[in-house]
Amino acid sequence: MVLIVNAQPKGFYYYSRVGLGTSEFYKTSNVNQQSKLALNVGIAGNYQFNKFLGVIVEANLSSKGAKVIGTEPANFTSPAKAYEDIYRLFYAEIPLLLKASYPISDNFYIKGFGGISNNFKLLGTYSRNYDDPNENDQLDQEINGININEQSVILGIGFEVQDKAEHLYSVDFRTNRAINSFGNIKNSQNNVITGYNNYYTIGFGFSF
């Protein structure tokens, strides 16, 4: 994740941000999974008590989930079918973060941040893609059974660079790990998938 804020020792600042990375389920009931693209965008307010300590409140839209690899067993009428299931879960995330910065020079800071995010489910979709091109794929079906609310822990590190116009350009790495389950969701064979959301992103942003 990248943050950009006006480079002043204290006060209230706004910024926008975008993050890209990978998402997966953990503690999941299905072990044959792969990570998928994670994307989050949002805006935030940063109150800086001084050049070392601040607090951040963000409002983000986030896409996370996982890919699950499997095989439908053969029966009397058809052979076994290899497939890839894609679970896309969309949330509105409201993180509250404590930020610590340390100036290396007048225009370069390293930083760390962490806190709790309250996340609200917006939509979940499910797709099944078969390896056999002659099979009919199942695309973007809405998922039922996702919990409305989850909480997660966010931790991140990075750096900020100040330009002549007194803006900070910041690059950092973020983890977002749920502390409660996303619920019980079913695939096209009514098999239940349970687990917890987890993603990693590198982000970019700018002040406004």
RODO-2510 file (C-alpha; in nm, 4 decimals, decimal comma):
residues 208
     n   res          X          Y          Z
     1     m     0,0000     0,0000     0,0000
     2     v     0,1157     0,3564    -0,0643
     3     l     0,0062     0,6620     0,1252
     4     i     0,0604     1,0224     0,0284
     5     v    -0,0044     1,3051     0,2724
     6     n     0,1082     1,6638     0,3168
     7     a     0,4449     1,6658     0,4903
     8     q     0,3702     1,8578     0,8102
     9     p     0,4744     1,7526     1,1614
    10     k     0,1192     1,7316     1,2909
    11     g    -0,2425     1,7851     1,1880
    12     f    -0,5184     1,6154     0,9902
    13     y    -0,4570     1,4944     0,6332
    14     y    -0,6531     1,3078     0,3644
    15     y    -0,5233     1,0579     0,1132
    16     s    -0,6454     0,8049    -0,1421
    17     r    -0,4943     0,4636    -0,1975
    18     v    -0,4954     0,1495    -0,4124
    19     g    -0,3450    -0,1894    -0,3304
    20     l    -0,2687    -0,5007    -0,5372
    21     g    -0,1648    -0,8400    -0,4095
    22     t    -0,2750    -1,1964    -0,3438
    23     s    -0,5636    -1,3431    -0,1446
    24     e    -0,6308    -1,6886    -0,0016
    25     f    -0,8337    -1,8755     0,2601
    26     y    -0,6674    -2,0095     0,5728
    27     k    -0,7962    -2,2625     0,8269
    28     t    -1,0054    -2,3761     0,5349
    29     s    -1,1978    -2,7026     0,5054
    30     n    -1,0646    -2,7418     0,1500
    31     v    -0,6866    -2,7839     0,1181
    32     n    -0,6531    -2,7844    -0,2641
    33     q    -0,6467    -2,4096    -0,3125
    34     q    -0,4416    -2,1403    -0,4836
    35     s    -0,4190    -1,7675    -0,4217
    36     k    -0,6069    -1,5175    -0,6416
    37     l    -0,5691    -1,1473    -0,7126
    38     a    -0,6551    -0,9154    -0,4246
    39     l    -0,7512    -0,5550    -0,4976
    40     n    -0,8458    -0,2730    -0,2615
    41     v    -0,9087     0,0976    -0,3176
    42     g    -1,0167     0,3671    -0,0760
    43     i    -0,9803     0,6986     0,0982
    44     a    -0,8608     0,7814     0,4476
    45     g    -0,7938     1,0454     0,7081
    46     n    -0,4627     1,0576     0,8970
    47     y    -0,4319     1,2609     1,2169
    48     q    -0,0630     1,3140     1,2896
    49     f     0,0097     1,3958     1,6564
    50     n     0,3711     1,4725     1,5657
    51     k     0,6272     1,3516     1,3108
    52     f     0,6499     1,0155     1,4911
    53     l     0,2934     0,9084     1,5800
    54     g    -0,0436     0,9251     1,4067
    55     v    -0,3781     0,7496     1,3762
    56     i    -0,5487     0,6506     1,0498
    57     v    -0,9112     0,5747     0,9653
    58     e    -0,9703     0,4264     0,6186
    59     a    -1,2740     0,3402     0,4063
    60     n    -1,1837     0,0736     0,1478
    61     l    -1,3519    -0,1466    -0,1087
    62     s    -1,1786    -0,4830    -0,1193
    63     s    -1,1926    -0,7887    -0,3453
    64     k    -1,0521    -1,1086    -0,1950
    65     g    -1,1163    -1,4841    -0,1988
    66     a    -0,9346    -1,7891    -0,3352
    67     k    -0,9101    -2,0467    -0,6134
    68     v    -0,9890    -2,4120    -0,5340
    69     i    -0,8659    -2,6979    -0,7528
    70     g    -1,0573    -3,0255    -0,7638
    71     t    -1,1999    -3,3140    -0,9636
    72     e    -1,5613    -3,4204    -0,9993
    73     p    -1,5711    -3,8007    -0,9635
    74     a    -1,6674    -4,0190    -1,2576
    75     n    -2,0092    -4,1814    -1,2734
    76     f    -2,1929    -4,4169    -1,5087
    77     t    -2,2629    -4,1431    -1,7630
    78     s    -1,9472    -3,9280    -1,7592
    79     p    -1,5747    -3,9451    -1,6792
    80     a    -1,3996    -3,7546    -1,4005
    81     k    -1,3811    -3,3768    -1,4605
    82     a    -1,0959    -3,1540    -1,3408
    83     y    -1,2003    -2,7998    -1,2486
    84     e    -1,0960    -2,4711    -1,0912
    85     d    -1,3407    -2,2907    -0,8604
    86     i    -1,2965    -1,9156    -0,8081
    87     y    -1,4471    -1,7481    -0,5016
    88     r    -1,4630    -1,3676    -0,5219
    89     l    -1,5662    -1,1956    -0,1983
    90     f    -1,6267    -0,8198    -0,1943
    91     y    -1,6177    -0,6179     0,1280
    92     a    -1,6343    -0,2611     0,2572
    93     e    -1,3487    -0,2381     0,5062
    94     i    -1,3128     0,0230     0,7838
    95     p    -0,9634    -0,0046     0,9387
    96     l    -0,8522     0,1912     1,2463
    97     l    -0,4709     0,1993     1,2473
    98     l    -0,1946     0,3359     1,4672
    99     k     0,0965     0,4682     1,2604
   100     a     0,4579     0,5137     1,3754
   101     s     0,7077     0,7057     1,1577
   102     y     1,0807     0,7651     1,1950
   103     p     1,2623     1,0355     0,9929
   104     i     1,5860     0,9149     0,8313
   105     s     1,6381     1,2590     0,6786
   106     d     1,4371     1,5775     0,6207
   107     n     1,2499     1,4163     0,3298
   108     f     1,2623     1,0412     0,3955
   109     y     1,0634     0,8483     0,6591
   110     i     1,0255     0,4819     0,7413
   111     k     0,6954     0,3753     0,8962
   112     g     0,4957     0,0922     1,0431
   113     f     0,1241     0,0646     1,1133
   114     g    -0,1241    -0,1784     1,2599
   115     g    -0,4744    -0,2127     1,3929
   116     i    -0,8170    -0,3688     1,3563
   117     s    -1,0478    -0,3549     1,0538
   118     n    -1,4256    -0,3979     1,0635
   119     n    -1,5365    -0,5499     0,7316
   120     f    -1,8869    -0,5669     0,5827
   121     k    -1,9797    -0,8151     0,3093
   122     l    -2,1112    -0,6562    -0,0119
   123     l    -2,1224    -0,9511    -0,2544
   124     g    -1,9828    -1,2969    -0,3143
   125     t    -1,9583    -1,4707    -0,6529
   126     y    -1,8556    -1,8217    -0,7536
   127     s    -1,7325    -1,9588    -1,0885
   128     r    -1,6334    -2,3114    -1,1937
   129     n    -1,4023    -2,3519    -1,4948
   130     y    -1,3471    -2,7042    -1,6316
   131     d    -1,0173    -2,8148    -1,7855
   132     d    -1,2143    -2,9782    -2,0661
   133     p    -1,3183    -2,7032    -2,3136
   134     n    -1,6221    -2,9118    -2,4121
   135     e    -1,7708    -2,8795    -2,0624
   136     n    -2,0018    -2,5892    -1,9811
   137     d    -1,8384    -2,3580    -1,7265
   138     q    -2,0444    -2,2008    -1,4477
   139     l    -1,9777    -1,8272    -1,4313
   140     d    -2,0353    -1,5639    -1,1603
   141     q    -2,3080    -1,7249    -0,9557
   142     e    -2,3971    -1,5368    -0,6384
   143     i    -2,2819    -1,7072    -0,3175
   144     n    -2,5140    -1,7500    -0,0212
   145     g    -2,3982    -1,8176     0,3331
   146     i    -2,1332    -1,5462     0,3712
   147     n    -2,1388    -1,3739     0,7093
   148     i    -2,2372    -1,0063     0,6948
   149     n    -1,9507    -0,8897     0,9154
   150     e    -1,5925    -0,9953     0,9851
   151     q    -1,3006    -0,8447     1,1759
   152     s    -0,9379    -0,8608     1,0713
   153     v    -0,5917    -0,7592     1,1918
   154     i    -0,3828    -0,5310     0,9681
   155     l    -0,0038    -0,4919     0,9898
   156     g     0,2216    -0,3012     0,7514
   157     i     0,5631    -0,1427     0,6946
   158     g     0,6942     0,1032     0,4367
   159     f     0,8585     0,4349     0,3646
   160     e     0,7579     0,7900     0,2692
   161     v     0,9454     1,0469     0,0602
   162     q     0,8715     1,4200     0,0668
   163     d     0,8871     1,6278    -0,2524
   164     k     0,9422     2,0021    -0,2913
   165     a     0,5666     2,0638    -0,2863
   166     e     0,5543     1,9099     0,0650
   167     h     0,3757     1,5907    -0,0318
   168     l     0,4767     1,2479     0,0933
   169     y     0,4972     0,9601    -0,1554
   170     s     0,4846     0,6357     0,0368
   171     v     0,5215     0,2676    -0,0537
   172     d     0,4348    -0,0064     0,1915
   173     f     0,3439    -0,3707     0,2298
   174     r     0,0228    -0,4726     0,4132
   175     t    -0,1246    -0,7931     0,5507
   176     n    -0,4948    -0,8292     0,6346
   177     r    -0,5835    -1,1473     0,8259
   178     a    -0,9381    -1,2205     0,9426
   179     i    -0,9968    -1,3245     1,3029
   180     n    -1,3393    -1,4769     1,2385
   181     s    -1,4722    -1,7008     0,9604
   182     f    -1,6347    -1,5729     0,6422
   183     g    -1,9051    -1,8371     0,6997
   184     n    -2,0222    -2,1550     0,5278
   185     i    -2,0451    -2,1291     0,1495
   186     k    -2,1310    -2,4037    -0,1003
   187     n    -1,9956    -2,4955    -0,4409
   188     s    -2,2026    -2,6320    -0,7298
   189     q    -2,2038    -2,9809    -0,5726
   190     n    -2,3335    -2,8384    -0,2414
   191     n    -2,0017    -2,9106    -0,0706
   192     v    -1,9460    -2,6650     0,2136
   193     i    -1,6351    -2,4431     0,2107
   194     t    -1,5405    -2,2747     0,5393
   195     g    -1,2395    -2,0660     0,6340
   196     y    -1,0923    -1,7239     0,6996
   197     n    -0,9917    -1,4485     0,4579
   198     n    -0,6276    -1,3468     0,4296
   199     y    -0,4506    -1,1164     0,1832
   200     y    -0,1228    -0,9345     0,1192
   201     t    -0,0959    -0,6146    -0,0849
   202     i     0,1545    -0,3575    -0,2029
   203     g    -0,0218    -0,0261    -0,2538
   204     f     0,0079     0,3180    -0,4041
   205     g    -0,1749     0,6396    -0,3254
   206     f    -0,1843     1,0181    -0,3341
   207     s    -0,3032     1,3135    -0,1282
   208     f    -0,5934     1,5367    -0,2287
***
